[in-house]
Amino acid sequence: MELRAGTATTSTEVRNWRNAVVVAYAASGLAFASWVSRLPAIRDALDLTPGNVGVLLLCMTLGSFASVSASGLIVLRLGSKRTIRTGSIMVGAGLLLTGLGTSVLGSPVATAAGLAVIGLGTGSWNTASNVEGAAVERAVGRHIMPRLHGAFSLGTVAGAGLGAAAAAASLPVSLHLAAAGLVVAGSVATAASWFRADATPVARERSYTPDTFEDPTTGPIPLIDTGTRPDEPLDNKRKITQAWRDRRTLLLGVLVLGLALAEGAAGDWVALALADGHGQTDAAGAAGYGLFVTFMTIGRFAGTLVLDRFGRVPVMRWCAALAVVGLGLFVFAPAPWLAFVGLAVWGLGASLGFPVGMSAAADDPAKAAARVSVVSTIGYGAFLCGPPLLGLLAEHIGILHSLLAVMVMLAVSFLLSPVARKPA
């Protein structure tokens, strides 16, 4: 296979590019699951209530939301390669600080600062990864975005497994997160050498005023130069503004919002919900989150075949429905083993929301960076802001029942599924 977009790209280069993007996604999942799986240990070490945990998570949320909100401009200015590299280094540093704040300093403030740094690095990194992923998807010529997000899930499976092992072995959070941060930053900084999205031109949207006007009696009349030429791209801020005004892009964001909230709520609260709501140990709580991300991974790697056969709209409807069923079973399970079954169904349902939303936002390559940043901002807003708010709700009705609030947004996602259809 050979792709030509201004410069020739051989099959070997495309394969290396794809593998490098897989590393970036997997490392992001590893980083996320590393600190999430140790959340019970962080809670115990700092003696936090559910509301305190919600406030702690809010610090990470604020950093992430600030980063993802500016990610469109950041990616357009720096390019996806530099954005991903910088973000991964920030996440590695944030993991180190989070571990030191928990195990060495015993300071909620230092831990919150570490989570904030993780958030700042994560937001723009993930948006840039989706832009890079959409570009390599076009180069490969197949719907591989679910599998790229499946690599993220594999990273979370590995992170959750290592977190469960670290918890069972009573390994200090500081050592665990320092090692994870080093692996994350080092692997992504190396893999980024093979990224090609910034060097692969696509058709640019342009505003053009001709140099002359053909008068039928006098002939060509020179016009005033507006300063916008056919070979100049739109101003970056203008691109972002147009993306925020695009109806389909906004509806895609809301579609992703519900499924992203289902994924984010599981990431932040499953381990604690199993421990506090179903009477399981901290290690079992981490293993439960590992089960959730395992089935999410299965759903994502099966997503390419399922999407090719049934299309985006039916798949999105089934995902929303499965997430509702799994979430309900997890909350109301009369026995712990049924709660674990619910986690498996919940994981399958939440598996394809992000990848399908990002692919749909990038349907037009020329507008991909701006539109992906908008959908990412909305989706990650739910992914990041929702779980801390659930913590505040849990203060009044308990962790398990607070998760029922997620069902409302899943119903909205179900109704908005047709917006994922590719424009003709």
Secondary structure, DSSP 8 states (H G I E B T S, - for coil): --EESSSEE-HHHHHHHHHHHHHHHHHHHHHHHHHHHTHHHHHHHHT--HHHHHHHHHHHHHHHHHHHHTHHHHHHHH-HHHHHHHHHHHHHHHHHHHHIIIIIS--HHHHHHHHHHHHHHHHHHHHHHHHHHHHHHHHHTS--HHHHHHHHHHHHHHHHHHHHHHHHTT--HHHHHHHHHHHHHHHHHHHGGG--GGGS----------SEEEETTTEEEE----S--TTS---HHHHHHHHHH-HHHHHHHHHHHHHHHHHHHHHHHHHHIIIIIS---HHHHHHHHHHHHHHHHHHHHHHHHHHHHH-HHHHHHHHHHHHHHHHHHHHH-SSHHHHHHHHHHHHHHTSSHHHHHHHHHTSSGGGHHHHHHHHHHHHHHHHHHHHHHHHHHHHHH-HHHHGGGHHHHHHHHHHTGGGGS---
